[in-house]
Amino acid sequence: MEKGKNETYKSNKIFLRVIADMSPNRLVFPQKIIWEDGREFIIQKVTDVRRQFVAEIGEHCTKYYCVIDGRFKVLCLNDDMRWFVLTAK
């Protein structure tokens, strides 16, 4: 069940620049993330990709479970083709 427009969610989205490859069969694989301040991180491995409803933000997205800088992270790609990560409010 989705929340109404006046309800708040538990997470904020931080939009990122992402360098990605697209396979001939249109699968997208992120390679590098770039933060607003210019910091860049190589995505060492994508371990899983899932289309899911994200209750924290009240919308569907494609979640990429990645290893970045030796740590497990989740990148999200929304229906507008914008990449983001979730942070606590």
N, C-alpha and C positions, 0 to 999 in steps of 0.2 A: 504494500500500500504506500503510495507516494504522499509526501507531506504537502500541505497547502502553501500558497505563495507567501503567507505571513509567518510561517514557521521557520525557525532557523535550523541550520545543519551543524554537525559537529566538526566539520573540516573546511579548510580554505583550499582553493586551487591556486597553485603557482604555475603560471604558464612558462614554458621553456622553449628555446630553439633546439631542435633535434635534427641531426644529420642521419638520414635513413636510406637504406637500399630497398628497392622494390623488385621482387622476382618477376619473371615473365608471366606467372599465373597470379600476379597482383597481390602477393603477400608482402607486407611491410616489415622490415627488420631495422630497428634503431641501432645506430653505430656509435653515436656520440651525443652527449647533451652539453648545451652551452647556457649558462646562467646569465641573467641580465648584466651582472658585473663583469662578464667576460671569462669567468672560470670555465674550463672545459674538462669533461670527464669521458673517457673511453668506456663504452659498454663492452665488458669482457665476454659476456655470455647472456643469451636470452634462454631462460630455462622453461618458460611456459607462456602461452598467450591465451587469454580467455575473454570472451564478450560477457560482461556482467552488469547487473544493476548495482550501483554503488550507493548504499543507503546514506552514507555520510554527506553526499552532495545531492542526492535525489535525482540521479540520472544514470543512463547506461553509458558505458564506454568500453573500449578494448583495453584490457590491462596486460601489460608486458612485465613479467617477472624477470628481473635482470640481476646480474652481478656487475656492480660498478665500483671501481676502486677497492675490490676485494670484499665488498659488502652487498648483501641482498637488498634490493630496492624494487619498487613498483612504479612504472611509468604508465600513464593513461593517455589514450588517444580518443578524443570525443568525436561525435558525428560531424562536427565542423572541421575535422582534420587538424585540431589544435592539441598539442602535447602539453601535459601538466603532471605535477606531483601533488599529493595531498599533504597538508600540514594541519596540526591541531590548531583550533582557534584560541 
